[in-house]
Amino acid sequence: MNGNERSTARDFDRDDAPDLSGDGWPEKFAKATVHRGRPPVAKPKVSTTIRLSPDVIDHFKAGGRGWQTRIDEALREWIGKHGPA
C-alpha cells in the first residue's frame, strides 16, 4: 500500500458482531434479492465528449463537485429560454 491509499481494515470486536448462522438467517439470505449498480432510469444520460473554453470549465469547477450537472442545468435553462435548435 502506498501513501495515497487508505486502509480498508476495520477495528471491531468480533463479540459485537451478530451470529448470522442461526435463527433463520440462512433462509433470509437465500430469499434476498441483490440489486447492484444504479437503479434503472427511463431516460438515462448519454456520455459524450464536448470541447469547452477553459474559462467556462474553470467557472463550473470552482463550484466544487457536481460541475458537470451544473453545466447540464445551464444548457437546459438556455434551451428553455431560446427553444429547441
Secondary structure, 3 states (H helix, E strand, C coil): CCCCCCCCCCCCCHHHCCCCCCCCHHHHHHHCCCCCCCCCCCCCCCCCCCCCCHHHHHHHHCCCCCHHHHHHHHHHHHHHHHCCC
